[in-house]
Amino acid sequence: MEETGTDLLPKNIAEPRRQRYIALFRKYLRKAWVVFKWAAAGFFGSTILAVVLFSFINPPVTPLMMQRAFIKKADGKRVGIHKDWVGFKKISPNMIRAVVASEDNRFTQHWGIDLEAVQKAVDFNKRHKRKRGASTITQQVAKNVFLWPARTYIRKGFELYFTVLIEAVWSKKRIIVVYLNVMETGNGIYGVEAAAQKYFKKPASKLTRGEAALIAASLPNPRSRNPARPSSYMLRRQAKILDLMRKIGEIPL
């Protein structure tokens, strides 16, 4: 066995040196633990505070809005964020039913993560090359309002954390209102009110079943799908959403 420097020293010198190394290690370990505790307290405190505040304060912008704006500016294009926040009473029930039918038809039944939908997605993805997700509306709110747009396991972990926190603090009504106001509905267009005005020249409160289904059909790729000029795919998707809307009926919020 190879001898270390301290092993070659007399015991009366090597032992105190070992003790100093151990004491120094413990000192830095205690400092690291203190830093970790403060960082954890700061993270949990700030995130809980943010979720509580946004339970009654409307988010002014989202990370996705800022990212899209920066990309446009870098490309030399006109930077624009078109949105107009509206409350629950100014959103057509047709629009609420359309997004629940198309995005998360068990929205009122789960606690933010739909385990049944996750299992169905896993089974589907084993048999098909085209993958299917299982994100709930609450997960999309967590991603849009609090997180950066990226597909990494770290961001997914934070998404799950915020999802549980949102479900614990917000009502289902608040979740759907925030979702319908921050979702991307076109190139530089965010929220159902801006979409209704852009595509159908009317407020969100006046959207018909067919118009609401077309907006929902443009998700999750609204920058390349125009509800005012629907493709054959969008019309087929609209028909499916209308059928689901009929089946789920009124949304109890």
PyMOL commands that set and color helices and strands:
alter all, ss='L'
color gray80, all
select helices_A, chain A and resi 11-53+63-74+88-90+93-103+115-127+137-146+153-169+172-182+192-200+204-206+209-217+232-248
alter helices_A, ss='H'
color red, helices_A
select strands_A, chain A and resi 82-83+184-186+189-190
alter strands_A, ss='S'
color yellow, strands_A
deselect
rebuild
show_as cartoon
